[in-house]
Amino acid sequence: MSAKQQTRMSALHGNMNTPSAKNLGAYIDYSLFAPDATRADIEKICAEARAKNYHSLCVNGSRVELARTALDETNVQVVALVGFPLGASDTDAKRYETEVAVDSGAQEIEFVINIGRLKDGDRQFILREMRDIAEAADERPVKAVLETHLLTRDETIVACQLALDSGIHFVATSTDFQAPAVTLEEIRVLRETLGEQLGIKAAGQIRDIQAAQAFIDAGANRVGISAIAQAK
């Protein structure tokens, strides 16, 4: 097994089984990417993620170093958000953003694909973008956000097929930025297309641990829950 395959399997390991109420937190990607989130807000959600033993905390690139310091000596992974929330920036900019995040201590990368180019039918562009981010992540787990609510079923399937050939590890349904609630059908389509080769993150107005269970049962390996900045 190659190093990249080992990384992919490691990223999925422990997230393929049905969770119990006791370990459900290990499936949660907690996030705060509000533009007005302060240092105090980041420190607060780091404390929450640590106390609840969530799998990871997703933050904007400029907050990666702070989060990594606050979560030092814990099992909570720091995920850098790249190209958030629109995904329309140039691929080279996303690649550079990924490299900076890695240098700042990011342990995972989550980036938004160029949705317009996918809808143009430009498969080579999307595949190159996925591969570039995977390479820049230097074998760290990478999630590609598809914004499935903006895609047709056929476009979603194409994005998944490209992901399977790209070296990334997960696809995610949305950024949870002004997105509608994710549906169980969206998760089922992703799982039917991906098989067990890639992980799936369900995101989109999932606000509590209890609501996460149904998405895990439908095939999601991670569930995104957005925090609301309240420390001010």
GUROVO-873694 format. One line per field, with one value per residue: residue number from 1; residue in one letter; x, z, y of N, C-alpha, C, O in turn. Coordinates in steps of 0.05 Angstrom, whole numbers, plus 5000, padded with zeros to 4 digits. Layout:
resi	[NUM ...] $
resn	[A ...] $
n.u	[X ...] $
n.w	[Z ...] $
n.v	[Y ...] $
ca.u	[X ...] $
ca.w	[Z ...] $
ca.v	[Y ...] $
c.u	[X ...] $
c.w	[Z ...] $
c.v	[Y ...] $
o.u	[X ...] $
o.w	[Z ...] $
o.v	[Y ...] $
// end
This chain:
resi	[1 2 3 4 5 6 7 8 9 10 11 12 13 14 15 16 17 18 19 20 21 22 23 24 25 26 27 28 29 30 31 32 33 34 35 36 37 38 39 40 41 42 43 44 45 46 47 48 49 50 51 52 53 54 55 56 57 58 59 60 61 62 63 64 65 66 67 68 69 70 71 72 73 74 75 76 77 78 79 80 81 82 83 84 85 86 87 88 89 90 91 92 93 94 95 96 97 98 99 100 101 102 103 104 105 106 107 108 109 110 111 112 113 114 115 116 117 118 119 120 121 122 123 124 125 126 127 128 129 130 131 132 133 134 135 136 137 138 139 140 141 142 143 144 145 146 147 148 149 150 151 152 153 154 155 156 157 158 159 160 161 162 163 164 165 166 167 168 169 170 171 172 173 174 175 176 177 178 179 180 181 182 183 184 185 186 187 188 189 190 191 192 193 194 195 196 197 198 199 200 201 202 203 204 205 206 207 208 209 210 211 212 213 214 215 216 217 218 219 220 221 222 223 224 225 226 227 228 229 230 231 232] $
resn	[M S A K Q Q T R M S A L H G N M N T P S A K N L G A Y I D Y S L F A P D A T R A D I E K I C A E A R A K N Y H S L C V N G S R V E L A R T A L D E T N V Q V V A L V G F P L G A S D T D A K R Y E T E V A V D S G A Q E I E F V I N I G R L K D G D R Q F I L R E M R D I A E A A D E R P V K A V L E T H L L T R D E T I V A C Q L A L D S G I H F V A T S T D F Q A P A V T L E E I R V L R E T L G E Q L G I K A A G Q I R D I Q A A Q A F I D A G A N R V G I S A I A Q A K] $
n.u	[5017 5012 5040 5003 4955 4954 4948 4898 4866 4876 4852 4799 4793 4760 4715 4677 4641 4577 4563 4562 4522 4559 4608 4597 4613 4663 4656 4646 4657 4671 4659 4680 4675 4661 4664 4672 4693 4728 4792 4779 4731 4750 4783 4744 4712 4750 4759 4708 4708 4750 4731 4686 4708 4710 4721 4747 4765 4745 4773 4785 4842 4876 4869 4889 4940 4931 4888 4913 4952 4919 4895 4935 4965 4918 4867 4839 4834 4861 4830 4841 4806 4797 4793 4743 4681 4663 4693 4710 4759 4824 4858 4913 4916 4887 4919 4966 4944 4933 4985 5005 4972 4987 5039 5027 5008 4963 4925 4889 4857 4804 4771 4736 4709 4714 4656 4627 4661 4656 4602 4606 4624 4678 4717 4772 4794 4772 4791 4847 4850 4833 4875 4919 4910 4910 4963 4990 4974 5007 5001 4965 4898 4846 4788 4739 4693 4630 4582 4529 4476 4473 4482 4463 4439 4469 4514 4535 4549 4590 4628 4641 4663 4709 4734 4748 4791 4830 4862 4845 4811 4760 4692 4650 4584 4569 4590 4562 4549 4501 4471 4420 4386 4421 4404 4382 4380 4419 4466 4461 4465 4518 4545 4530 4556 4610 4623 4660 4707 4720 4712 4653 4627 4574 4541 4505 4463 4459 4452 4460 4484 4448 4418 4456 4460 4425 4448 4497 4480 4461 4506 4547 4612 4633 4605 4586 4582 4564 4591 4568 4589 4596 4625 4635] $
n.w	[5000 4983 5008 5003 4998 5048 5080 5063 5081 5135 5147 5142 5178 5234 5226 5198 5222 5255 5301 5374 5425 5460 5432 5391 5383 5360 5307 5291 5257 5279 5269 5257 5219 5214 5192 5230 5274 5333 5369 5420 5409 5378 5415 5451 5422 5413 5464 5473 5433 5451 5501 5487 5458 5401 5332 5300 5288 5249 5217 5192 5151 5174 5227 5240 5266 5317 5334 5332 5372 5416 5418 5427 5447 5448 5419 5380 5314 5273 5223 5163 5127 5060 5004 5020 5025 4974 4933 4884 4871 4840 4822 4834 4875 4914 4922 4943 4989 5016 5024 5059 5102 5117 5133 5178 5212 5202 5203 5172 5109 5081 5024 4977 4916 4848 4830 4788 4744 4744 4730 4679 4654 4653 4665 4668 4691 4743 4762 4760 4798 4845 4849 4854 4904 4937 4931 4951 5003 5024 5038 5079 5104 5058 5043 4994 4981 4954 4947 4940 4937 4897 4851 4797 4799 4763 4757 4808 4811 4772 4797 4841 4815 4793 4840 4860 4829 4843 4889 4936 4999 5022 5006 5015 5030 5034 5049 5090 5090 5085 5063 5044 5085 5089 5057 5068 5021 4989 5014 5005 4949 4942 4970 4941 4893 4907 4934 4983 4981 4989 5041 5068 5083 5117 5114 5129 5159 5203 5269 5319 5359 5362 5315 5279 5276 5239 5190 5192 5195 5144 5113 5120 5141 5170 5204 5196 5241 5255 5294 5332 5338 5402 5442 5447] $
n.v	[4976 5044 5106 5147 5119 5095 5141 5157 5114 5118 5166 5152 5112 5085 5113 5087 5055 5045 5095 5097 5129 5147 5155 5189 5242 5238 5237 5288 5348 5408 5477 5545 5598 5650 5718 5757 5732 5731 5729 5711 5684 5641 5615 5600 5562 5524 5505 5482 5442 5411 5395 5364 5326 5326 5306 5343 5412 5465 5520 5587 5603 5642 5633 5585 5574 5594 5561 5511 5516 5523 5474 5438 5377 5349 5305 5330 5350 5402 5436 5468 5517 5527 5570 5587 5622 5611 5586 5604 5626 5630 5570 5567 5604 5578 5534 5558 5579 5532 5512 5551 5543 5492 5502 5532 5495 5464 5405 5379 5392 5430 5446 5488 5469 5494 5512 5535 5522 5467 5463 5483 5439 5429 5384 5371 5416 5415 5366 5375 5416 5390 5352 5386 5411 5367 5351 5396 5393 5355 5299 5302 5293 5310 5347 5358 5407 5405 5433 5410 5423 5460 5433 5389 5321 5291 5324 5322 5268 5266 5300 5268 5224 5247 5261 5211 5198 5232 5235 5259 5254 5259 5279 5336 5359 5413 5482 5501 5553 5599 5558 5511 5462 5401 5339 5272 5243 5267 5249 5194 5190 5207 5166 5120 5130 5136 5090 5055 5080 5134 5184 5216 5279 5306 5366 5425 5462 5428 5425 5401 5347 5304 5307 5292 5237 5210 5222 5198 5146 5142 5141 5178 5197 5238 5294 5360 5413 5477 5528 5584 5649 5673 5696 5749] $
ca.u	[5000 5028 5037 4978 4933 4954 4937 4869 4853 4878 4832 4773 4793 4745 4691 4660 4622 4556 4572 4544 4518 4583 4630 4587 4629 4687 4647 4638 4675 4661 4671 4673 4688 4648 4684 4676 4702 4751 4809 4764 4712 4765 4791 4720 4704 4772 4753 4685 4716 4767 4714 4668 4725 4703 4743 4763 4756 4751 4775 4797 4871 4890 4865 4900 4961 4918 4873 4932 4964 4899 4888 4959 4964 4892 4863 4823 4849 4855 4824 4842 4786 4811 4774 4717 4661 4653 4708 4714 4785 4841 4869 4939 4911 4879 4943 4983 4929 4937 5013 5008 4957 5004 5061 5016 5002 4938 4927 4871 4849 4778 4769 4712 4715 4704 4629 4621 4676 4644 4577 4614 4633 4707 4726 4801 4800 4765 4810 4873 4847 4834 4902 4937 4906 4920 4993 4999 4968 5029 4991 4945 4871 4835 4760 4729 4665 4617 4557 4511 4450 4475 4488 4444 4448 4491 4538 4545 4562 4615 4647 4650 4681 4734 4747 4759 4816 4846 4880 4833 4801 4732 4676 4631 4560 4568 4605 4543 4547 4476 4463 4397 4392 4429 4384 4392 4383 4445 4486 4458 4476 4547 4555 4526 4577 4637 4628 4673 4734 4724 4694 4633 4620 4547 4540 4483 4442 4459 4458 4465 4494 4426 4411 4477 4459 4412 4466 4517 4467 4457 4532 4567 4634 4636 4582 4594 4565 4575 4588 4559 4607 4581 4643 4638] $
ca.w	[5000 4981 5031 4999 5005 5077 5091 5058 5099 5162 5149 5144 5199 5258 5219 5180 5237 5267 5327 5397 5435 5474 5415 5368 5380 5344 5279 5287 5249 5290 5253 5260 5198 5212 5187 5254 5296 5347 5382 5442 5398 5370 5439 5463 5409 5418 5490 5469 5417 5468 5523 5476 5443 5373 5315 5289 5289 5223 5220 5170 5151 5193 5255 5243 5285 5343 5341 5336 5398 5437 5418 5430 5465 5447 5395 5362 5291 5263 5194 5150 5107 5037 4984 5032 5022 4947 4916 4857 4867 4822 4834 4845 4901 4933 4928 4961 5015 5028 5033 5082 5124 5126 5148 5203 5230 5195 5202 5150 5091 5069 5004 4960 4888 4831 4823 4761 4724 4742 4714 4651 4643 4651 4683 4672 4710 4770 4770 4766 4823 4867 4851 4864 4932 4950 4931 4969 5031 5033 5049 5100 5093 5043 5036 4973 4985 4927 4947 4925 4932 4873 4829 4790 4806 4744 4764 4833 4804 4758 4817 4856 4798 4792 4867 4862 4813 4848 4912 4960 5018 5029 4995 5034 5016 5032 5068 5111 5089 5071 5048 5055 5101 5074 5057 5068 4993 4979 5025 4992 4922 4945 4978 4919 4873 4918 4948 5009 4975 5000 5062 5062 5105 5114 5126 5120 5179 5224 5291 5344 5357 5357 5286 5263 5275 5215 5167 5195 5187 5114 5100 5125 5160 5186 5204 5202 5258 5256 5319 5329 5355 5424 5463 5448] $
ca.v	[5000 5068 5125 5162 5101 5093 5166 5156 5094 5128 5187 5140 5092 5091 5129 5071 5039 5061 5104 5096 5156 5155 5163 5204 5266 5232 5241 5316 5370 5433 5498 5573 5614 5677 5739 5774 5715 5742 5710 5699 5665 5617 5601 5588 5538 5504 5493 5465 5419 5394 5383 5345 5307 5325 5297 5365 5440 5477 5549 5601 5601 5661 5624 5558 5573 5598 5537 5489 5521 5518 5445 5423 5355 5337 5290 5346 5358 5428 5435 5495 5521 5539 5578 5591 5601 5610 5568 5615 5638 5615 5546 5573 5618 5557 5518 5574 5581 5506 5511 5568 5530 5469 5514 5542 5472 5450 5375 5371 5414 5428 5467 5489 5466 5515 5501 5544 5507 5441 5465 5487 5414 5429 5363 5372 5437 5406 5345 5387 5431 5371 5341 5407 5415 5342 5352 5417 5384 5338 5274 5307 5288 5333 5345 5376 5415 5405 5448 5392 5436 5476 5415 5368 5294 5283 5339 5310 5242 5273 5310 5245 5208 5261 5258 5184 5197 5257 5233 5270 5234 5263 5300 5347 5369 5443 5498 5510 5583 5606 5534 5497 5438 5377 5318 5244 5234 5276 5230 5168 5193 5207 5140 5102 5136 5133 5065 5059 5090 5161 5191 5236 5297 5318 5393 5442 5466 5408 5442 5388 5319 5286 5308 5280 5208 5200 5226 5177 5121 5143 5136 5199 5191 5262 5312 5387 5429 5504 5543 5612 5665 5684 5704 5778] $
c.u	[5018 5022 5010 4954 4931 4942 4907 4855 4854 4857 4804 4770 4778 4720 4673 4639 4600 4564 4552 4541 4543 4605 4621 4603 4653 4681 4643 4662 4661 4674 4662 4689 4675 4669 4690 4685 4728 4769 4795 4744 4726 4773 4768 4712 4726 4766 4729 4692 4733 4749 4696 4682 4715 4727 4760 4750 4765 4751 4788 4828 4885 4887 4876 4920 4950 4904 4892 4945 4944 4891 4912 4955 4935 4889 4847 4841 4841 4853 4825 4822 4799 4791 4746 4708 4653 4667 4715 4741 4802 4854 4896 4936 4903 4903 4961 4970 4933 4965 5017 4995 4974 5027 5052 5007 4976 4943 4908 4865 4821 4774 4744 4721 4704 4677 4622 4635 4665 4618 4583 4621 4663 4719 4756 4809 4795 4784 4837 4872 4848 4862 4922 4935 4916 4950 5003 4994 4989 5020 4973 4917 4859 4805 4754 4700 4652 4594 4536 4484 4449 4479 4464 4455 4471 4517 4551 4560 4589 4636 4658 4669 4708 4749 4760 4786 4836 4866 4869 4820 4772 4718 4657 4608 4560 4586 4588 4541 4523 4466 4437 4405 4399 4407 4397 4396 4410 4467 4484 4470 4507 4558 4552 4548 4605 4644 4640 4701 4740 4704 4674 4628 4592 4548 4517 4461 4438 4469 4464 4473 4472 4418 4431 4474 4447 4431 4489 4505 4463 4483 4553 4587 4640 4610 4592 4573 4578 4570 4579 4577 4590 4599 4644 4620] $
c.w	[5000 5005 5028 5006 5035 5091 5087 5077 5128 5167 5153 5168 5224 5252 5200 5195 5249 5295 5350 5407 5449 5456 5391 5362 5362 5314 5272 5279 5258 5274 5261 5239 5194 5208 5211 5278 5307 5358 5405 5432 5391 5395 5453 5449 5410 5444 5488 5454 5434 5490 5512 5459 5414 5356 5307 5293 5263 5226 5195 5173 5171 5222 5260 5266 5314 5352 5347 5364 5420 5440 5421 5452 5468 5422 5374 5339 5282 5233 5183 5128 5084 5015 4994 5029 4993 4928 4889 4852 4850 4837 4847 4872 4922 4941 4947 4989 5030 5039 5058 5106 5135 5143 5176 5222 5224 5193 5181 5134 5081 5050 4988 4931 4872 4818 4794 4739 4721 4725 4685 4638 4640 4671 4688 4692 4739 4780 4777 4793 4847 4871 4862 4894 4948 4952 4951 4998 5042 5049 5073 5088 5081 5037 5014 4978 4958 4925 4931 4920 4907 4848 4822 4800 4789 4750 4789 4828 4790 4778 4834 4840 4795 4819 4870 4848 4821 4871 4937 4976 5024 5009 5016 5018 5013 5052 5092 5112 5072 5054 5060 5070 5082 5077 5058 5040 4982 4989 5010 4964 4923 4952 4956 4898 4883 4929 4975 5005 4987 5023 5053 5087 5098 5128 5113 5140 5198 5249 5318 5339 5350 5328 5269 5258 5249 5191 5169 5187 5157 5099 5104 5145 5178 5184 5212 5219 5261 5283 5313 5349 5377 5446 5467 5470] $
c.v	[5025 5086 5140 5145 5097 5117 5166 5137 5104 5150 5176 5122 5102 5107 5113 5055 5057 5069 5099 5125 5166 5166 5180 5230 5262 5234 5270 5333 5396 5455 5526 5588 5641 5698 5756 5757 5726 5721 5696 5679 5638 5601 5587 5562 5516 5490 5474 5439 5400 5380 5361 5324 5303 5316 5321 5392 5453 5508 5561 5600 5618 5653 5596 5556 5576 5573 5513 5492 5514 5489 5427 5401 5345 5320 5305 5356 5386 5427 5464 5496 5537 5546 5583 5620 5596 5590 5578 5627 5620 5591 5551 5587 5597 5540 5533 5575 5554 5504 5528 5555 5507 5480 5524 5520 5458 5420 5363 5396 5409 5452 5465 5487 5490 5505 5510 5529 5479 5442 5471 5460 5411 5409 5364 5393 5428 5385 5356 5402 5412 5359 5361 5410 5390 5342 5372 5410 5365 5314 5278 5301 5314 5327 5366 5382 5419 5424 5433 5404 5454 5459 5397 5341 5286 5298 5329 5285 5247 5282 5287 5228 5221 5259 5231 5181 5218 5254 5247 5248 5235 5281 5310 5360 5399 5456 5504 5540 5590 5582 5523 5473 5415 5356 5291 5234 5243 5257 5203 5169 5192 5179 5119 5105 5130 5106 5070 5070 5117 5166 5213 5252 5309 5345 5409 5442 5442 5421 5427 5359 5300 5284 5295 5251 5197 5202 5205 5150 5119 5140 5157 5190 5214 5278 5340 5402 5456 5517 5571 5629 5679 5696 5734 5790] $
o.u	[5037 5003 4997 4935 4909 4927 4892 4834 4835 4846 4788 4748 4782 4705 4656 4621 4604 4572 4528 4556 4549 4619 4637 4606 4663 4699 4637 4683 4641 4697 4639 4713 4678 4690 4712 4685 4747 4762 4797 4740 4716 4771 4771 4706 4719 4769 4728 4684 4730 4753 4691 4669 4713 4750 4785 4726 4788 4732 4800 4838 4905 4901 4873 4919 4958 4907 4888 4950 4951 4883 4910 4942 4928 4907 4842 4862 4818 4872 4811 4821 4810 4773 4727 4723 4636 4655 4725 4746 4795 4859 4902 4953 4912 4906 4971 4984 4937 4969 5031 5006 4975 5034 5068 5000 4968 4963 4912 4868 4814 4775 4732 4738 4687 4678 4610 4623 4666 4613 4566 4623 4673 4729 4765 4827 4812 4793 4849 4891 4863 4871 4939 4955 4928 4961 5021 5009 4990 5029 4965 4913 4862 4798 4764 4683 4662 4586 4527 4470 4428 4479 4447 4478 4491 4538 4576 4582 4609 4659 4682 4689 4729 4773 4782 4803 4856 4884 4883 4819 4760 4732 4648 4611 4551 4597 4599 4534 4523 4454 4433 4428 4386 4394 4420 4415 4423 4486 4505 4483 4520 4578 4570 4557 4621 4667 4632 4717 4763 4683 4678 4624 4589 4556 4511 4442 4416 4493 4471 4469 4476 4412 4426 4483 4458 4430 4498 4518 4463 4483 4575 4580 4651 4596 4605 4550 4601 4548 4583 4578 4572 4589 4653 4620] $
o.w	[5016 5020 5048 5017 5046 5110 5105 5088 5143 5189 5167 5178 5233 5270 5187 5183 5253 5311 5344 5398 5449 5464 5372 5339 5350 5298 5249 5291 5247 5267 5271 5241 5172 5221 5213 5301 5293 5357 5409 5445 5396 5396 5464 5462 5409 5446 5500 5462 5432 5495 5526 5448 5404 5365 5307 5299 5256 5236 5179 5195 5183 5239 5282 5283 5332 5375 5366 5378 5440 5461 5416 5472 5489 5405 5352 5344 5284 5219 5193 5111 5088 5009 4978 5029 4988 4910 4872 4830 4845 4861 4868 4890 4945 4964 4967 5009 5055 5062 5076 5129 5159 5164 5194 5245 5240 5181 5173 5143 5074 5058 4984 4922 4883 4798 4779 4718 4700 4709 4668 4613 4626 4692 4711 4707 4756 4803 4796 4808 4866 4894 4878 4908 4969 4972 4966 5016 5066 5072 5085 5063 5091 5028 5015 4978 4941 4903 4910 4900 4897 4825 4839 4808 4799 4749 4792 4839 4796 4777 4840 4851 4796 4819 4882 4855 4807 4873 4958 4967 5030 4995 5033 4996 4993 5070 5113 5133 5047 5033 5084 5069 5062 5098 5050 5035 4967 4974 5004 4956 4907 4940 4952 4886 4868 4932 4989 5023 4994 5024 5033 5109 5078 5152 5090 5140 5206 5251 5337 5317 5335 5317 5246 5238 5238 5173 5148 5173 5146 5075 5093 5164 5200 5164 5233 5211 5270 5293 5290 5372 5371 5467 5488 5475] $
o.v	[5027 5082 5145 5154 5096 5115 5173 5144 5100 5151 5188 5116 5124 5114 5125 5043 5081 5052 5096 5143 5190 5185 5184 5238 5281 5233 5276 5334 5404 5454 5529 5591 5653 5697 5768 5767 5731 5697 5672 5658 5617 5577 5566 5542 5492 5466 5453 5418 5375 5357 5341 5306 5281 5318 5319 5394 5454 5519 5547 5597 5609 5664 5585 5538 5562 5564 5498 5472 5501 5480 5403 5406 5334 5321 5295 5369 5394 5419 5481 5478 5559 5529 5582 5638 5578 5579 5563 5638 5596 5593 5540 5583 5599 5532 5521 5573 5554 5494 5519 5556 5503 5469 5525 5525 5441 5411 5340 5419 5386 5475 5443 5503 5505 5491 5494 5522 5467 5424 5466 5458 5393 5417 5360 5390 5432 5385 5348 5401 5417 5357 5354 5413 5393 5334 5367 5419 5360 5310 5258 5305 5336 5305 5389 5364 5434 5431 5443 5397 5461 5469 5392 5339 5275 5286 5328 5280 5234 5274 5287 5218 5207 5255 5230 5164 5222 5270 5247 5225 5215 5297 5295 5369 5409 5443 5512 5551 5587 5587 5526 5464 5410 5354 5288 5218 5228 5251 5192 5150 5179 5170 5102 5086 5120 5098 5089 5070 5122 5153 5226 5242 5321 5347 5406 5426 5437 5428 5440 5348 5281 5263 5287 5240 5178 5185 5195 5134 5097 5137 5155 5176 5210 5277 5343 5403 5458 5516 5581 5623 5695 5705 5744 5814] $
// end
